[in-house]
Structures are given as C-alpha cells and as structure tokens.
Amino acid sequence: MTQTLAILRYLARKYHLDGATEVEKNRIAVLEQQVVDCSTSLIRFRYKKDSTEADKAELLKNLATQLEQISNFLKGEKWVAGENLSYVDFYLY
C-alpha cells in the first residue's frame, strides 16, 4: 500500500479507529474530505508556476473559511467522531 489515505483507512479498520456508529462514521468521512480540500488548495497554490499576490490573498481567504468550518464542526467535541479517537484526528493534526 502506498497511498496516504489508503494506509490511514487500513490502520483505522485494523485498530478500530474508523467509527463505532453510523453517526461517527459519517462525521469522520465529512471531516476527512474537508482536510483533503484544505490540503489540495495549499498544494495547488504551491505548485502553480505563475501565482500572484491576488492568488495568495484568495487562498488565505478560502483557507480561513475552511478552518472556521472545521472549527465549527468540532465545537464541543473531544475528537472528530465525538468521544472516540479516529484516524482523521491524526490526519487533521
């Protein structure tokens, strides 16, 4: 196995870090994709050859919005899934 998320999901299944209930599994899936969206934005900006200050400003604006959404999603919860640690907690970290 060579893909980051495939490895994380494999380890999650093996060590029961992939959600105990359907609600936990859904929370994990939602936040996993939010983290992917954030990292994809950063990677695209980093490797864009002709990035401008306007591109940077747009990235920072969007990143702030994405991080606020993550913060709101996690508000009041101990971990991504609630009371149980999940692989996405490591991915997010």
N, CA and C of each residue as an Amber inpcrd file, in Angstrom:
protein
   279
   0.8410000  -1.1760000   0.0000000   0.0000000   0.0000000   0.0000000
   0.8860000   1.2400000   0.0000000   0.5320000   2.2100000  -0.8370000
   1.3800000   3.4020000  -0.9410000   0.6340000   4.7190000  -0.7810000
  -0.6590000   4.7250000  -0.8540000  -1.4140000   5.9710000  -0.7610000
  -1.7220000   6.3090000   0.7000000  -1.5110000   7.5710000   1.0390000
  -1.6710000   8.0240000   2.4250000  -3.0300000   7.6620000   3.0050000
  -4.0960000   8.0260000   2.3140000  -5.4310000   7.7480000   2.8570000
  -5.7390000   6.2580000   2.8920000  -5.2650000   5.5100000   1.9250000
  -5.4770000   4.0630000   1.9380000  -4.8030000   3.4400000   3.1600000
  -3.6030000   3.8980000   3.4550000  -2.8740000   3.3970000   4.6330000
  -3.6110000   3.7920000   5.9060000  -4.0290000   5.0580000   5.9810000
  -4.7580000   5.5210000   7.1710000  -6.0420000   4.7240000   7.3800000
  -6.7780000   4.5050000   6.2980000  -8.0420000   3.7560000   6.4200000
  -7.7840000   2.3010000   6.8100000  -6.7490000   1.7040000   6.2680000
  -6.3910000   0.3210000   6.6320000  -6.0890000   0.2280000   8.1260000
  -5.2400000   1.1310000   8.6030000  -4.8930000   1.1320000  10.0250000
  -6.1160000   1.4280000  10.8920000  -6.9730000   2.3000000  10.3900000
  -8.1980000   2.6190000  11.1310000  -9.0720000   1.3840000  11.3050000
  -9.2450000   0.6270000  10.2270000 -10.0430000  -0.6100000  10.3290000
  -9.3830000  -1.6100000  11.2660000  -8.0760000  -1.7540000  11.1360000
  -7.3420000  -2.7370000  11.9400000  -7.4160000  -2.4190000  13.4270000
  -7.3390000  -1.1210000  13.7700000  -7.2990000  -0.7220000  15.1830000
  -8.5860000  -0.0450000  15.6510000  -9.6510000  -0.2190000  14.8980000
 -10.9820000   0.2740000  15.2640000 -10.9930000   1.7890000  15.5120000
 -10.3740000   2.5220000  14.5820000 -10.3510000   3.9830000  14.6460000
 -11.1660000   4.5830000  13.4990000 -12.1560000   3.8240000  13.0280000
 -12.9500000   4.2640000  11.8780000 -14.4180000   4.4990000  12.2200000
 -14.7130000   4.6680000  13.4820000 -16.0730000   4.9700000  13.9260000
 -16.8150000   3.7400000  14.4010000 -17.4520000   3.8870000  15.5410000
 -18.1950000   2.7690000  16.1260000 -19.6580000   2.7730000  15.7000000
 -20.1850000   3.9410000  15.3680000 -21.5920000   4.0590000  14.9770000
 -21.6670000   4.7190000  13.6020000 -22.8450000   4.6910000  13.0250000
 -23.0430000   5.3280000  11.7160000 -22.8140000   6.8430000  11.8120000
 -23.2290000   7.4450000  12.9000000 -23.0180000   8.8850000  13.1040000
 -21.5190000   9.1910000  13.1450000 -20.7590000   8.4040000  13.8820000
 -19.3080000   8.6020000  13.9490000 -18.6730000   8.4030000  12.5730000
 -19.0670000   7.3760000  11.8620000 -18.5110000   7.1110000  10.5300000
 -18.7880000   8.2830000   9.5840000 -19.9790000   8.8530000   9.6740000
 -20.3290000   9.9950000   8.8360000 -19.5210000  11.2390000   9.1970000
 -19.3520000  11.4920000  10.4790000 -18.5460000  12.6420000  10.9140000
 -17.0980000  12.4880000  10.4230000 -16.5790000  11.2920000  10.5290000
 -15.2110000  11.0110000  10.0850000 -15.0860000  11.2590000   8.5810000
 -16.0390000  10.7470000   7.8110000 -15.9970000  10.9060000   6.3490000
 -16.0720000  12.3760000   5.9500000 -16.9460000  13.1340000   6.5920000
 -17.1020000  14.5530000   6.2700000 -15.8080000  15.3090000   6.5520000
 -15.2360000  15.0960000   7.7180000 -14.0360000  15.8600000   8.0570000
 -12.8230000  15.3890000   7.2640000 -12.7670000  14.1120000   6.9340000
 -11.6670000  13.6340000   6.0850000 -11.6570000  14.4220000   4.7730000
 -12.8210000  14.5640000   4.1670000 -12.9000000  15.2720000   2.8910000
 -12.6140000  16.7620000   3.0490000 -12.9730000  17.3420000   4.1760000
 -12.6540000  18.7530000   4.4230000 -11.1390000  18.9460000   4.5200000
 -10.4610000  18.0230000   5.1710000  -8.9980000  18.0950000   5.2660000
  -8.3710000  17.9290000   3.8830000  -8.9120000  17.0260000   3.0850000
  -8.4240000  16.8430000   1.7120000  -8.5970000  18.1460000   0.9280000
  -9.7400000  18.7940000   1.0630000  -9.9810000  20.0550000   0.3570000
  -8.9580000  21.1160000   0.7550000  -8.6890000  21.2330000   2.0490000
  -7.7030000  22.2160000   2.5310000  -6.3130000  21.9260000   1.9670000
  -5.8900000  20.6900000   2.0680000  -4.5440000  20.3580000   1.6110000
  -4.4210000  20.4880000   0.0920000  -5.4870000  20.1670000  -0.6340000
  -5.4710000  20.3120000  -2.0880000  -5.3090000  21.7780000  -2.4790000
  -5.9960000  22.6640000  -1.7900000  -5.8630000  24.1010000  -2.0590000
  -4.4260000  24.5690000  -1.8530000  -3.8220000  24.1250000  -0.7750000
  -2.4420000  24.5240000  -0.4860000  -1.4710000  23.9700000  -1.5280000
  -1.6720000  22.7300000  -1.9130000  -0.7850000  22.0950000  -2.8950000
  -0.9110000  22.7770000  -4.2560000  -2.1490000  23.0500000  -4.6690000
  -2.3420000  23.7180000  -5.9670000  -1.6400000  25.0760000  -5.9970000
  -1.7900000  25.8250000  -4.9130000  -1.1410000  27.1300000  -4.8610000
   0.3760000  26.9880000  -4.9080000   0.8820000  26.0570000  -4.1520000
   2.3310000  25.8800000  -4.0540000   2.9670000  25.5320000  -5.3930000
   2.2920000  24.7250000  -6.1660000   2.8840000  24.2650000  -7.4210000
   2.4370000  25.0540000  -8.6550000   1.6130000  26.0720000  -8.4570000
   1.2140000  26.9250000  -9.5720000   2.3930000  27.8350000  -9.9200000
   2.8570000  27.7610000 -11.1480000   4.0830000  28.4630000 -11.5490000
   3.9360000  29.9770000 -11.5550000   2.7710000  30.4770000 -11.8860000
   2.6110000  31.9180000 -12.0240000   1.6670000  32.5040000 -10.9630000
   1.8230000  32.0680000  -9.7120000   0.9910000  32.5760000  -8.6190000
   1.2280000  34.0670000  -8.4190000   0.1450000  34.7580000  -8.1390000
   0.2190000  36.1920000  -7.9080000  -0.1520000  36.4870000  -6.4570000
   0.0200000  37.7210000  -6.0650000  -0.4030000  38.1350000  -4.7210000
  -1.9170000  38.0060000  -4.5800000  -2.6370000  38.2290000  -5.6670000
  -4.0910000  38.0540000  -5.6420000  -4.4510000  36.5860000  -5.3930000
  -3.7010000  35.6640000  -6.0190000  -3.9060000  34.2310000  -5.7750000
  -3.6580000  33.8950000  -4.3100000  -2.5960000  34.4780000  -3.7620000
  -2.2510000  34.2390000  -2.3550000  -3.3510000  34.7660000  -1.4350000
  -3.8470000  35.9610000  -1.7300000  -4.9180000  36.5500000  -0.9190000
  -6.1780000  35.6840000  -0.9710000  -6.5050000  35.1750000  -2.1580000
  -7.6770000  34.3090000  -2.3230000  -7.4960000  33.0020000  -1.5540000
  -6.3040000  32.4250000  -1.6370000  -6.0110000  31.1970000  -0.8970000
  -6.1950000  31.4150000   0.6000000  -5.6340000  32.4930000   1.1270000
  -5.7260000  32.7610000   2.5600000  -7.1660000  33.0110000   2.9900000
  -7.9330000  33.6850000   2.1530000  -9.3470000  33.9200000   2.4580000
 -10.0980000  32.5960000   2.5110000  -9.8890000  31.7670000   1.4800000
 -10.5720000  30.4680000   1.4420000 -10.1140000  29.5510000   2.5720000
  -8.8270000  29.5780000   2.8670000  -8.2980000  28.7500000   3.9490000
  -8.9000000  29.1540000   5.2900000  -9.0220000  30.4550000   5.5160000
  -9.6390000  30.9320000   6.7600000 -11.0770000  30.4240000   6.8770000
 -11.8050000  30.4520000   5.7740000 -13.1860000  29.9540000   5.7700000
 -13.2210000  28.4590000   6.0600000 -12.3430000  27.7100000   5.4040000
 -12.2950000  26.2590000   5.6110000 -11.9420000  25.9140000   7.0560000
 -10.9780000  26.6240000   7.6150000 -10.5850000  26.3460000   9.0060000
 -11.6980000  26.7160000   9.9780000 -12.4310000  27.7720000   9.6730000
 -13.5760000  28.1420000  10.5130000 -14.6490000  27.0560000  10.4640000
 -14.8840000  26.5090000   9.2740000 -15.8570000  25.4260000   9.1350000
 -15.4290000  24.2030000   9.9500000 -14.1520000  23.8740000   9.9030000
 -13.6460000  22.7430000  10.6930000 -13.8190000  23.0280000  12.1780000
 -13.4660000  24.2240000  12.5930000 -13.6050000  24.6090000  13.9950000
 -15.0600000  24.4950000  14.4600000 -15.9820000  24.9770000  13.6470000
 -17.4050000  24.8940000  13.9950000 -17.8780000  23.4440000  14.0560000
 -17.3860000  22.6220000  13.1450000 -17.7480000  21.2090000  13.1140000
 -17.2880000  20.4990000  14.3850000 -16.1050000  20.8730000  14.8750000
 -15.5170000  20.2200000  16.0490000 -15.9910000  20.8000000  17.3700000
 -16.6290000  21.9420000  17.3360000 -17.0300000  22.6570000  18.5510000
 -17.7610000  21.7460000  19.5330000 -17.2360000  21.6840000  20.7330000
 -17.8580000  20.9020000  21.7850000 -17.5440000  19.4160000  21.7570000
 -16.7970000  18.9780000  20.7810000 -16.4620000  17.5560000  20.6740000
 -15.0350000  17.3030000  21.1400000 -14.8210000  16.1620000  21.7430000
 -13.4810000  15.7780000  22.1850000 -12.6100000  15.4050000  20.9870000
 -13.1810000  14.6550000  20.0530000 -12.4830000  14.1980000  18.8520000
 -13.3920000  14.4050000  17.6510000 -12.8820000  14.1480000  16.4620000
 -13.6630000  14.2930000  15.2330000 -14.9740000  13.5180000  15.3280000
 -14.8990000  12.2630000  15.7730000 -16.0860000  11.4100000  15.8410000
 -16.9180000  11.6360000  17.0980000 -16.4630000  12.4770000  17.9880000
 -17.1510000  12.7050000  19.2570000 -16.2750000  12.2390000  20.4040000
 -16.6950000  11.1830000  21.0620000 -15.9540000  10.6700000  22.2140000
 -14.8200000   9.7210000  21.8380000 -14.8340000   9.2140000  20.6070000
 -13.8510000   8.2080000  20.2030000 -12.8250000   8.7740000  19.2260000
 -11.5710000   8.4850000  19.4850000 -10.4770000   8.8780000  18.6070000
 -10.6200000   8.1730000  17.2570000 -10.2840000   8.8850000  16.1750000
 -10.3570000   8.2880000  14.8390000  -9.0970000   8.6220000  14.0440000
  -8.9380000   7.9410000  12.9180000  -7.7720000   8.1950000  12.0720000
  -7.7620000   9.6180000  11.5330000  -8.9180000  10.2360000  11.3860000
  -8.9620000  11.5920000  10.8580000  -8.4180000  12.5890000  11.8830000
  -8.4650000  12.2630000  13.1470000  -7.8400000  13.1270000  14.1510000
  -6.3370000  13.2370000  13.8620000  -5.7310000  12.1340000  13.4760000
  -4.2950000  12.1460000  13.1380000  -4.0710000  12.8890000  11.8240000
  -4.9290000  12.6540000  10.8650000  -4.8180000  13.2990000   9.5590000
  -4.9590000  14.8160000   9.7010000  -5.9180000  15.2260000  10.5020000
  -6.1420000  16.6550000  10.7440000  -4.9640000  17.2790000  11.4710000
  -4.4240000  16.5440000  12.4300000  -3.2690000  17.0660000  13.1820000
  -2.0940000  17.3250000  12.2670000
